[in-house]
Amino acid sequence: MRAGLKNPVFCCKMFVIAGSSNGRIHGSEPWHLGPNPSPAAILRQGFGIANAIMYYVYILYSSKSKNFYYGYTEDLKKRFKEHNAGLSKATAPYRPWQLLFYAAFENMRKAKDFELYLKSGSGKAFAYKRLLDSEALKKDH
């Protein structure tokens, strides 16, 4: 976790890939809505309909094992807390985890497909080149 940040859930870049229309990426800075925000960006920021469902794909990094974990969830904050509390058998031995990236989708199928892509060889190469900032983090076993 970077010094000065109290909540590691929000110490990452945020992207929203719209589940409809052209699938453009909206915003690359934290809390950036831009001049024409998508409905997903508006909902993600806490505006609009409170009961809208978003689907998240995320990348975690373990400073203990120097590994990445790619996941999918409908409740990102809850799932991140579960990973760091040791409630996931796959990630418990490698705590603590840092959230490096997440994308919010309006469509479950697109989110799950993106998660599977990120777990592939070409998806990992894409993540290392386009989603992860630090050269030191680019080790995945």
N, C-alpha and C positions, 0 to 999 in steps of 0.2 A: 504494500500500500504506500502511496506517495505521502510524504510528510505534509502536514497541514490539512489533509482531507479526513473528515470525521466519518463519512459514510462511503465505504468502498463501492457500494452499488452504483454510484453515479460518477465514478472516476474513469469513465470510459467514453469513447466516441459513441454517438448515437446515430443510427441510420434508420429510416423507415422506408421499407420497400412496399409500395402500395399494392394491395392484392387485386386491384382492378386496373383498368386502362393500360398504361404502357409500362408499368413496373419501374418507373424512374426512382432513383435514390434521392430522398429529400433531406438536405441538411447534413453537414459533416461536423458541426461543432455542438457541444452540449447545449441543449435547450434552444436550438436554433429552429425557428419556424419558417423563416424566409418570407418573401413577399406574397407567395401564393401557397400556403400550407395545405397539405393533403388532409382529408378527414382523419386519417390514421395519426398524423402528427398532432392535430388538434386534440384528439382523444388521449393520446399518449401523454400530453402535457397537462391533462386534468381538466380540459374544457370539453363542453359538449355532453353527450349522453353518458351517464355514469355507468350504465350496465353493459356497455359495448364490450365484446370479447376480443382481445388481441392475442396473438400467438407469437411467442418469442423464441428465437434461436440465439444461443449465447456461446461465448468462448471464455473458459476459465483458465487460469494459469496457476500452477502450484510452485511456489518458491522452494518448497522442500524437495520435490522430485524433478523440478524443471520441465514438467510435462504440461500439455494442454488437455482440456476436456471440452468436448463439443456437445451441447445439449439443446433440448426443446422443452418448453413449458408454457402454460397459460398464465402463471403467476410468477413473474421473475423475482420479485423481492422475496417471496416465500421460499422459492426453490434455492436461491442463493444462500439464504439462512440455513436451509436444510443441509446443503453441501458443507458449509463451515461448522455445522453442529455435529457432523459425523453420521447423519441419518441416511446417507446413501452409501451402500456397500462398496460401490465402484470408486468413490472419491474419498471416503473416510480416512484411509491410511495416508493420504497426501495433503492433509490440511496444513496450513490455511490456504484458501483459494482467493484469487483476485479476479474480479470481473474485468476482462479486457475489452470485450465487444458484445453488443447485442443488436439484433434487428427485430423490429416489430412488424408483424404481418396481419392483415385483415382476413386472410384465408389460411385455414389449417393445413390444407394439402401443400400449398406453396411453402409454408414454414417447414413442414416435415421434409419436403424435397430439398430445401436449402440446407437443412441440417445434414441430410445424407450426402449432399454434394460436398459440404465442408469436411466431412469425414473421409472423402476420397483423396487420392493422391493429388489430383489437379485442384481440388477444393482447398487442400492444405496449402498448396503453392499459392493459390489466389489469396488466401487469408494472410499468409506471411508477407506477401507483396503489397496487398491493398488494405488490409484491416488492422494489422498489428504494427505498432510504431517502432518498437525497439529491436535492433539487430540482435541484442543479447537474448531476446526471448525466442528466437527462431530455432529452437531445438525441440523435436517431438519424437518420442519413442513409442 
